[in-house]
Amino acid sequence: MLRLITMIVRKSTLPIISSGILATIMTCVTPTLVVLEVAQRHNLSAEIIVSWIFGAYVLAGCLGFLIAWQTKQPLNATMSVPAIVFIGSVLYVTPISTATFGYAVSGLLIVLIGVFKLYDKIIQFIKPQIVMAMFAGAMIHYAVNIVVITTSHLLYGGIAIVTYLLTMRTTKLIPPVLMSMIIVTIFIGLYGSIPFQMLNESEWVSPALSFWEPSWKVVFSVSFPLMLIVLSAEVTIGASILKSENYHPNVNKMTLYTGVATMLGSFFGTHSVTTSGVPVGALSDPMTGPKKRRYIAAIWASFFTFLFGVFAYYVYSFLSIYPHEILQILVGLVLVPILIKALSNAFASGKFQYGAFTSLIIAMANITIFDIGAPFWAVVFGMGVSYFVEGEDFK
């Protein structure tokens, strides 16, 4: 172990460590903000939230280190933001204890896809355009909330939006939502809107194991849609970025490891632990360093991610005293580029347009049929419409 640490330190450079830190911010900050918003909306207990964050990032740190070391590719792990948004809609109709069973089954399905090397066949059969439209429909209310909440919190909303846009325009080194959060936190802290004294008054909360309540219904309402989102929005994107940098990702291994980690994460109430998508762009960027050494940045990112998970209680303690309305604005800003990408993936190709539109509006309507939520029906009806009226697109 000492020899391994020595080797990693010796091969590390400032750009490699910097890329690892940037990927860590993208890996940890964005999903955690969305988790907190979902948790507050559904009045989840502190123990559930801390366990969710702890399980996600401790396992993501371990998975990221393992896959980066084995493949020697700049690939780390995270929990899926699109999947968190999906879970936010699921929890309206499904108790958290039953949902965690759905997470475990989703992980098992992903394992089977990896073992039997079915990834390509699944992606070819279930069209990504329809899955991405479903995701966009489930997520779009977050973007709408930016406008709605800003009208009643004009000062803080305006500061957050302007800071976000200025950061986008001036630098790529800092995620815009992180800078928005820093600036808004300073302002609302100065105005006394954050009760910092509550940090000293809060009681320690330890991560705890979750106990499942099995239900066949969640296999359809949670497991299948969650599996499709993870494969389409994380594994596929991460593999595509690596290919664009002339790497040769082993998608079946990525899928297998994602499934195993997701199954383990379900014991902590974590919805998914997956090889990452967007953060791979920071790790694999040529500015990180020589191609053969970029995997070291992924190892650093995995180490920092692991620490983030270990300190889950302190992360929760700070964000739990954050004003809920401001948190909603920040979450909306986090999801803006993801929503744009989802809509682009759904409609830019010109194929499966009616199926994708059907999937989009059903997910937006958030209907429930036979106690099974909208995301499942969005994909089912979207695929059905495409097969019926857009048969040529399947050829």
C-alpha positions as CSV (number, residue, x, y, z in Angstrom):
1,M,0.0,0.0,0.0
2,L,2.8,2.4,0.9
3,R,4.5,1.6,-2.5
4,L,1.2,2.4,-4.3
5,I,0.8,5.7,-2.5
6,T,4.4,6.6,-3.2
7,M,3.9,5.8,-6.9
8,I,0.7,7.9,-7.1
9,V,2.3,10.9,-5.4
10,R,5.4,10.6,-7.6
11,K,3.4,10.6,-10.8
12,S,1.1,13.5,-9.7
13,T,1.5,17.0,-11.0
14,L,-0.3,20.2,-10.2
15,P,-2.6,19.9,-13.3
16,I,-3.4,16.3,-12.4
17,I,-4.4,17.1,-8.8
18,S,-6.3,20.2,-10.0
19,S,-8.3,18.1,-12.5
20,G,-9.0,15.7,-9.7
21,I,-10.3,18.5,-7.5
22,L,-12.4,19.9,-10.3
23,A,-13.9,16.5,-11.0
24,T,-14.6,16.0,-7.3
25,I,-16.5,19.2,-7.1
26,M,-18.6,18.1,-10.1
27,T,-18.9,14.6,-8.7
28,C,-20.0,15.6,-5.1
29,V,-21.4,19.1,-5.0
30,T,-24.0,18.9,-7.7
31,P,-25.6,15.6,-6.7
32,T,-25.6,16.5,-3.0
33,L,-27.5,19.8,-3.7
34,V,-30.2,17.8,-5.5
35,V,-30.3,15.1,-2.8
36,L,-30.9,17.8,-0.2
37,E,-33.6,19.4,-2.2
38,V,-35.4,16.1,-2.7
39,A,-35.0,15.1,0.9
40,Q,-36.4,18.5,2.2
41,R,-39.3,18.2,-0.2
42,H,-40.2,14.7,1.1
43,N,-39.4,15.4,4.8
44,L,-36.8,12.6,5.0
45,S,-35.0,12.2,8.3
46,A,-31.5,13.3,9.0
47,E,-30.4,9.6,9.3
48,I,-31.7,8.8,5.9
49,I,-30.0,11.8,4.3
50,V,-26.6,11.2,6.0
51,S,-26.7,7.5,5.1
52,W,-27.7,8.4,1.5
53,I,-24.7,10.7,1.1
54,F,-22.3,8.5,3.0
55,G,-23.1,5.4,1.1
56,A,-23.0,7.1,-2.3
57,Y,-19.6,8.8,-1.9
58,V,-17.7,6.2,0.2
59,L,-18.7,3.5,-2.4
60,A,-18.1,5.9,-5.3
61,G,-14.6,6.6,-4.0
62,C,-13.9,2.9,-3.8
63,L,-15.4,2.1,-7.2
64,G,-13.6,5.1,-8.8
65,F,-10.2,4.0,-7.4
66,L,-10.8,0.4,-8.5
67,I,-11.8,1.1,-12.0
68,A,-9.3,3.8,-12.6
69,W,-6.5,1.6,-11.3
70,Q,-7.6,-1.5,-13.2
71,T,-8.2,0.2,-16.6
72,K,-5.6,3.0,-16.3
73,Q,-8.2,5.3,-17.8
74,P,-9.5,8.7,-16.4
75,L,-12.7,7.4,-15.0
76,N,-14.2,8.0,-11.6
77,A,-17.6,7.2,-10.0
78,T,-20.5,9.2,-8.6
79,M,-24.2,9.0,-7.9
80,S,-26.4,9.9,-10.9
81,V,-28.0,13.4,-10.8
82,P,-30.7,12.4,-13.4
83,A,-31.5,9.4,-11.3
84,I,-31.9,11.6,-8.2
85,V,-34.4,13.7,-10.0
86,F,-36.3,10.6,-11.0
87,I,-36.3,9.3,-7.4
88,G,-37.7,12.7,-6.3
89,S,-40.8,11.9,-8.4
90,V,-40.9,8.3,-7.3
91,L,-41.1,9.2,-3.6
92,Y,-44.4,10.9,-4.0
93,V,-46.0,7.4,-4.5
94,T,-43.5,5.0,-3.1
95,P,-42.2,4.8,0.6
96,I,-38.4,5.2,0.9
97,S,-38.1,1.7,2.4
98,T,-39.8,0.2,-0.7
99,A,-37.8,2.4,-3.1
100,T,-34.6,1.1,-1.7
101,F,-35.6,-2.4,-2.7
102,G,-36.1,-1.0,-6.2
103,Y,-32.6,0.4,-6.1
104,A,-31.2,-3.1,-5.2
105,V,-33.2,-4.7,-8.1
106,S,-31.9,-2.0,-10.4
107,G,-28.4,-2.8,-9.4
108,L,-29.0,-6.5,-10.0
109,L,-30.4,-5.8,-13.5
110,I,-27.3,-3.7,-14.3
111,V,-25.0,-6.5,-13.0
112,L,-26.8,-9.0,-15.3
113,I,-26.4,-6.6,-18.3
114,G,-22.7,-6.4,-17.6
115,V,-22.2,-10.1,-17.0
116,F,-24.0,-11.1,-20.2
117,K,-22.6,-8.2,-22.2
118,L,-26.1,-6.9,-23.1
119,Y,-25.3,-3.2,-22.9
120,D,-25.3,-2.6,-26.7
121,K,-28.5,-4.5,-27.2
122,I,-30.3,-2.7,-24.4
123,I,-29.3,0.7,-25.7
124,Q,-30.3,-0.3,-29.3
125,F,-33.7,-1.5,-28.1
126,I,-34.7,1.2,-25.6
127,K,-34.0,4.3,-27.6
128,P,-32.0,6.9,-25.6
129,Q,-34.0,9.7,-27.2
130,I,-37.1,8.5,-25.4
131,V,-35.3,7.9,-22.1
132,M,-33.8,11.4,-22.2
133,A,-37.2,12.9,-23.0
134,M,-38.6,11.1,-20.0
135,F,-35.8,12.5,-17.8
136,A,-36.3,16.0,-19.2
137,G,-40.0,15.9,-18.4
138,A,-39.4,14.7,-14.8
139,M,-36.8,17.5,-14.3
140,I,-38.2,20.5,-16.0
141,H,-40.1,21.8,-13.0
142,Y,-36.7,22.5,-11.3
143,A,-35.9,25.0,-14.1
144,V,-39.3,26.5,-13.8
145,N,-38.7,27.0,-10.1
146,I,-35.8,29.3,-10.9
147,V,-38.2,31.8,-12.3
148,V,-41.1,31.3,-9.8
149,I,-38.9,31.5,-6.7
150,T,-36.8,34.4,-8.0
151,T,-39.9,36.5,-8.4
152,S,-40.4,36.3,-4.6
153,H,-36.7,36.3,-3.7
154,L,-35.5,38.8,-6.3
155,L,-32.2,39.8,-4.6
156,Y,-30.8,36.4,-3.8
157,G,-32.2,34.8,-7.0
158,G,-30.8,37.6,-9.1
159,I,-27.4,37.3,-7.4
160,A,-27.3,33.6,-8.0
161,I,-28.3,33.9,-11.7
162,V,-26.0,36.8,-12.5
163,T,-23.0,35.1,-10.8
164,Y,-23.8,31.8,-12.6
165,L,-23.8,33.6,-16.0
166,L,-20.7,35.6,-15.3
167,T,-18.8,32.5,-14.2
168,M,-19.9,30.7,-17.4
169,R,-18.6,33.6,-19.4
170,T,-15.2,34.1,-17.7
171,T,-13.8,30.7,-16.6
172,K,-14.1,27.0,-17.0
173,L,-12.1,26.2,-13.9
174,I,-14.9,26.7,-11.5
175,P,-18.4,25.2,-11.9
176,P,-20.8,28.1,-12.2
177,V,-23.2,26.8,-9.6
178,L,-20.4,26.5,-7.0
179,M,-19.5,30.2,-7.5
180,S,-23.2,31.1,-7.3
181,M,-23.5,29.2,-4.0
182,I,-20.4,30.8,-2.6
183,I,-21.5,34.4,-3.4
184,V,-25.2,33.8,-2.3
185,T,-24.0,32.2,0.9
186,I,-21.9,35.3,1.7
187,F,-24.9,37.5,1.1
188,I,-27.5,35.6,3.0
189,G,-24.9,35.0,5.8
190,L,-24.3,38.7,6.1
191,Y,-28.1,39.3,6.2
192,G,-28.5,36.7,8.9
193,S,-30.6,34.3,6.9
194,I,-28.5,31.3,7.7
195,P,-28.7,30.3,11.4
196,F,-25.1,29.2,11.9
197,Q,-25.7,28.7,15.6
198,M,-27.7,25.6,14.7
199,L,-24.4,23.9,13.7
200,N,-23.4,23.9,17.3
201,E,-26.8,22.8,18.5
202,S,-27.2,19.9,16.1
203,E,-26.8,16.3,17.3
204,W,-24.5,13.8,15.7
205,V,-26.2,11.6,13.1
206,S,-24.4,8.4,12.1
207,P,-25.0,6.5,8.8
208,A,-27.3,3.5,9.2
209,L,-28.2,0.5,7.1
210,S,-31.6,0.6,5.3
211,F,-34.0,-2.3,5.4
212,W,-36.0,-3.1,2.3
213,E,-39.7,-3.7,2.0
214,P,-39.9,-5.8,-1.2
215,S,-42.7,-5.0,-3.7
216,W,-43.1,-6.3,-7.2
217,K,-44.5,-2.9,-8.3
218,V,-41.2,-1.1,-7.8
219,V,-39.5,-3.4,-10.2
220,F,-41.5,-1.6,-12.9
221,S,-41.9,1.8,-11.4
222,V,-38.4,2.2,-10.0
223,S,-35.9,-0.5,-11.1
224,F,-36.3,-0.5,-14.8
225,P,-36.5,3.3,-15.3
226,L,-33.6,3.7,-12.9
227,M,-31.5,1.2,-14.8
228,L,-32.2,2.9,-18.1
229,I,-31.4,6.4,-16.7
230,V,-28.1,5.2,-15.2
231,L,-27.0,3.5,-18.4
232,S,-28.1,6.3,-20.7
233,A,-27.1,9.3,-18.6
234,E,-23.9,8.2,-16.9
235,V,-22.3,5.0,-18.4
236,T,-23.0,6.0,-22.0
237,I,-21.8,9.6,-21.5
238,G,-18.7,8.6,-19.7
239,A,-17.8,6.1,-22.3
240,S,-18.5,8.6,-25.1
241,I,-16.2,11.2,-23.6
242,L,-13.4,8.6,-23.2
243,K,-13.8,7.5,-26.8
244,S,-13.5,11.1,-27.9
245,E,-10.1,11.3,-26.2
246,N,-9.0,8.1,-28.0
247,Y,-9.4,5.8,-25.0
248,H,-11.1,2.3,-25.4
249,P,-13.5,2.0,-22.4
250,N,-14.7,-1.4,-21.4
251,V,-18.4,-0.6,-21.2
252,N,-19.4,-4.1,-20.0
253,K,-16.9,-3.8,-17.0
254,M,-18.2,-0.3,-16.3
255,T,-21.8,-1.6,-16.3
256,L,-20.9,-4.6,-14.1
257,Y,-19.1,-2.5,-11.5
258,T,-21.9,0.1,-11.5
259,G,-24.5,-2.7,-10.8
260,V,-22.5,-4.1,-7.9
261,A,-21.9,-0.7,-6.3
262,T,-25.6,0.2,-6.8
263,M,-26.6,-3.0,-5.0
264,L,-24.3,-2.2,-2.1
265,G,-25.4,1.4,-2.0
266,S,-29.1,0.3,-1.6
267,F,-28.2,-0.9,1.9
268,F,-27.5,2.8,2.8
269,G,-30.5,4.1,0.9
270,T,-28.4,5.3,-2.0
271,H,-30.2,5.1,-5.3
272,S,-27.2,4.5,-7.6
273,V,-23.4,4.4,-7.5
274,T,-22.1,4.5,-11.1
275,T,-19.1,5.3,-13.2
276,S,-19.5,9.0,-13.9
277,G,-20.5,10.9,-17.0
278,V,-19.7,14.6,-17.2
279,P,-16.8,14.6,-14.6
280,V,-14.9,12.3,-17.0
281,G,-14.6,15.4,-19.3
282,A,-12.4,17.2,-16.7
283,L,-10.3,14.1,-16.0
284,S,-9.6,13.2,-19.6
285,D,-9.0,16.7,-20.8
286,P,-5.5,17.1,-22.4
287,M,-4.7,19.9,-20.0
288,T,-4.7,17.3,-17.2
289,G,-1.4,15.9,-18.6
290,P,0.0,13.1,-20.7
291,K,-2.6,10.6,-21.8
292,K,-1.0,7.7,-19.9
293,R,-1.1,9.6,-16.6
294,R,-4.6,11.0,-16.6
295,Y,-5.9,8.1,-14.7
296,I,-4.0,9.4,-11.7
297,A,-6.4,12.4,-11.7
298,A,-9.3,10.0,-11.4
299,I,-7.5,8.3,-8.4
300,W,-7.2,11.7,-6.7
301,A,-10.9,12.5,-7.5
302,S,-11.8,9.1,-6.0
303,F,-9.8,9.8,-2.8
304,F,-11.4,13.2,-2.3
305,T,-14.9,11.7,-3.1
306,F,-14.3,9.1,-0.4
307,L,-13.4,11.8,2.1
308,F,-16.6,13.7,1.2
309,G,-18.6,10.6,2.0
310,V,-16.8,10.1,5.3
311,F,-17.7,13.6,6.4
312,A,-21.3,13.2,5.2
313,Y,-22.7,14.4,8.5
314,Y,-20.9,17.8,8.3
315,V,-22.0,18.3,4.7
316,Y,-25.6,17.6,5.8
317,S,-25.3,19.8,8.9
318,F,-24.4,22.8,6.8
319,L,-26.8,22.3,3.9
320,S,-29.7,21.5,6.2
321,I,-29.7,25.1,7.6
322,Y,-29.6,26.6,4.1
323,P,-32.8,28.4,3.2
324,H,-35.0,26.0,1.2
325,E,-36.0,28.5,-1.5
326,I,-32.4,29.5,-2.2
327,L,-31.4,25.8,-2.4
328,Q,-34.2,25.3,-4.9
329,I,-32.8,28.1,-7.1
330,L,-29.3,26.6,-6.9
331,V,-30.6,23.1,-7.8
332,G,-32.4,24.6,-10.7
333,L,-29.2,26.2,-11.9
334,V,-27.3,22.9,-11.4
335,L,-29.8,21.2,-13.7
336,V,-30.0,23.8,-16.5
337,P,-27.1,22.3,-18.6
338,I,-28.2,18.8,-17.8
339,L,-31.7,19.6,-19.0
340,I,-30.5,21.3,-22.1
341,K,-28.3,18.2,-22.9
342,A,-31.3,15.9,-22.2
343,L,-33.6,17.9,-24.5
344,S,-30.9,18.0,-27.2
345,N,-30.3,14.2,-27.0
346,A,-34.1,13.7,-27.1
347,F,-34.8,15.8,-30.2
348,A,-31.7,16.9,-32.0
349,S,-31.3,13.7,-34.0
350,G,-34.7,14.1,-35.7
351,K,-35.6,10.5,-35.0
352,F,-38.3,9.2,-32.7
353,Q,-39.7,12.7,-32.4
354,Y,-43.3,11.7,-31.6
355,G,-42.2,9.0,-29.2
356,A,-39.9,11.4,-27.4
357,F,-42.6,14.1,-27.2
358,T,-45.0,11.5,-25.8
359,S,-42.4,10.5,-23.2
360,L,-41.7,14.1,-22.3
361,I,-45.4,15.2,-21.6
362,I,-46.3,12.0,-19.7
363,A,-43.3,12.5,-17.4
364,M,-44.3,16.2,-17.0
365,A,-47.8,15.2,-16.2
366,N,-46.5,12.9,-13.4
367,I,-49.4,10.4,-13.8
368,T,-49.7,7.2,-11.8
369,I,-51.4,4.1,-13.3
370,F,-51.7,0.9,-11.2
371,D,-49.6,2.6,-8.5
372,I,-46.7,2.7,-11.0
373,G,-45.3,6.2,-11.6
374,A,-45.0,8.4,-14.7
375,P,-41.3,7.6,-15.7
376,F,-42.1,4.0,-16.4
377,W,-45.3,4.8,-18.5
378,A,-43.4,7.7,-20.2
379,V,-40.9,5.2,-21.7
380,V,-43.6,2.5,-22.4
381,F,-46.0,4.9,-24.2
382,G,-43.1,6.7,-25.9
383,M,-41.7,3.5,-27.3
384,G,-45.3,2.4,-28.3
385,V,-45.9,5.6,-30.2
386,S,-42.6,5.4,-32.0
387,Y,-43.1,1.8,-33.0
388,F,-46.6,2.7,-34.3
389,V,-45.9,5.9,-36.3
390,E,-42.1,6.1,-36.7
391,G,-41.2,2.6,-37.8
392,E,-38.7,3.9,-40.3
393,D,-36.5,5.4,-37.5
394,F,-35.9,1.9,-36.2
395,K,-34.2,0.7,-39.5
